[in-house]
């Protein structure tokens, strides 16, 4: 989940943000269904190909 999260400053530069420990804390504190949904969303974000990013407007 931390790999799927990119935090940016006002200038658009990537900055350190969501860590693996932060992700684990969420998974440990949320209900099973919520944590599964969060993990699935992060996993899905990592499965997008370059071709599909144009369709999503992330070029």
C-alpha positions, 0 to 999 in steps of 0.5 A: 500500500505504501508503494501505491501512495505518492505524496507530493508537495505544492510544486508537484515533487514527490515527498516522503509520506505514507510508510509501510508502518503507516499501512500496517497500522491501518490494516491492524486498526480497520475492520477486515472488510475495510482493510481488504478493500484498501489493500485491493485498491492499492494492489489494483493501482499497481496493476495499471499499464502505461497504456491505460494511464493515458485513458485515466488522464495520468500522463 
